[in-house]
Amino acid sequence: MLSLDLPLPRHWLLTGSPYKKVLATAATGAAVLGLGYGGFVATTGNGGGAPEGTAHVWVDTNGGSCTNTGSAVAYNDATACGSFDAAWDAMSNGQTARIVNGTYGQQFITGDKTAPGAKLIGESKAGVRIEDTITEECYAAFGAGTLLCPDANYTWIENVTVDTNEEDGPSPGSLIAGQNVTYKNVDIFGWWPDISVGSTVAECTGCDGTNFTWDGGTWGDPAPPPRNCGAEPGGNGEPVWIYFPGATINGITFNPQTVDLEEPEGPCAPDDNAHLEYLRLESAADNVTYSNNTFVPGAASGSGYIFFSVATVDNFKIIGNYFADNNASTWIQAGSCTDSTVIAYNTFDPTGDDGANLGCDATWVGNVGPNFQGAGNCADHIKNVWSGSGSCGTDTFVGATSLGIDPDDGTITSSSPAFNAAETPGASDYCTDSAYVNSIDRYGTERPQDTICDAGSFEVIP
C-alpha cells in the first residue's frame, strides 16, 4: 500500500461519505483520497500482486494449512488461514496476522489472550470486506445476528470494512463481546449497521465490552432510507450502544440517519420519537471518551446525537467533535450525569437551534456554537464562544456577529470570533492536557498554532 501526504487544505470537504474520492486509476490499482482523523492519505492496492509486508500468520479467502511460521514472513497462499478466528487461534500474544484483500463472510473471533494480545491487519481497508447475509448469531438466542463479533480479550482489528447492506437488528455491524478490543481504521457501512459494545441481555452472558476503542473510520451509508419503527428482526438498535465502561470512540465520521415515524404501523412511541441516538450510554458505561468525531449534516434522530439513559454516567468526556444540525432534536441529552462530565473544544453548527439538555453541572471549555449551551454553574464555563448575548464564567458572547463556521464540516477561518478565543496554554488548561484535547484538533493539527487555542474543534493554521 502506497501512502503519501498531499498538499491540500485540511478543510477541503469531499462530497459524499465516507469522505473519499477517486483521484486516478493506474495499472497498479485505484488511488483513493481519504479524509479522516489525522489528515489526507492516498492509498493504492497491490494490483493483484503478492500482498506487501510480513506476518506470523496470513489470512485469505480460500485458506490453506493455517501455519504460524514462528517469525514474520511474506505471504504464502498454501500456509494461509481461511478465517479471522483460525488466524487468531494460531497466534500467540504480540504476534500479527495480515489479511489479504478479498470479501469475507461473517467473522466471529473466540479465545481470550492477555496483553498485548494479537493484531489482525487488513491489506487495505477498501480491499478487505466483511460482507454477507447475516445468518448466525454471535451468541445463541441473542435474537439477532452480526457480521463481526470479537468475543476474545485483547483483539486488535485494523484496515477492515464491514458492510451490512440492508440488514437490520440490534447489532448487525458488530457486537463487541470481549474486553480490550480495538478497531483501528475500520469502516462500518450499511443502511443501519448498528454496533453494540457489550450487552446485558440474558443470552449474552459473556458480552463484556469493557475498554473498547474505535479509532478512525466511517459509520453508515451516505444516504440510506429512513429507519422503520419496530423493524424486524429484533427492532433497530442504536448506531453505537455502550453497556460497559472505558470506551473510546475517536475520529469517526457518522453519516446521517432519518426515521419514518409512521411505519410499519403508526407512530414509534406516544411522543412520536424513535429514540435514534448515535451514542447511547447504558448500564455501566462510565469513563467514556467521545472525541474528534464528525456528524455529516442531515440527521434527524429526534432525541439527540448523544443520550444517557442510566441513573448516572461518571467521567464522560466529549472532546473536539463537530455536531452538525440535528433536525428537531438536541445535540446532547442526559437525564442525569455526574459533575465529572467535560464538554471541551467542540463545534456546534450555527445554522441550527439545537442545544444540550443535561441533568448535571458539566464543565464546558473552549466550545463554539449558537445560543447558550449547558446551563449550570458559570464557574465551570471557561472560554466558550456563543452567539447571542449573556454573561457566564469567562465565556464570550458575540451578539449577531457571525461565528464564521462552515456548516458542512465545522471549519473556521482567522476572521471567526472563535479564532484565538479559547485558552492560553498553561499549567491547568484543557487544550494541551493529555487527558482532554491533548494539543491536537479534529484533523490532527497541533494546538495552539498561535499563543492561544482556537475555540471549537478546528485549529486555524495562520
Secondary structure, DSSP 4 states (H G I P E B T S, - for coil): ---------TT-PPSSSSSEEEEEEETTEEEEEEEETTEEEEE---TTSPPPS-BSEEE-SS-------SS-B---GGG-BSSHHHHHHHPPTT-EEEE-SEEE--EEEE----TT-EEEEES-TTTEEE-------SSTTSSS--SEEEESTTEEEEEEEEE-TT--SS-SSEEE-SSS-EEEEEEEESSS--EEES--STT-TT---TT-EEEEEEES-SSPPPEETT-TTT----SEEE-SS--EEEEEEE----EETTTTTS-SSTTS---B-SEEE-TT--S-EEES-EEPS-B--BS-SEEE-SS---S-EEES-EE--BTTS-SEEES---TT-EEES-EE-TTS---EEESS--EEES-EESS----S-GGGEES-EESB----TT-EE-BTS-----TTT----TTSTTTT-SPPPSTT-SSS-TTTTTTB-TTS-BS-SSSSPPSSS-----
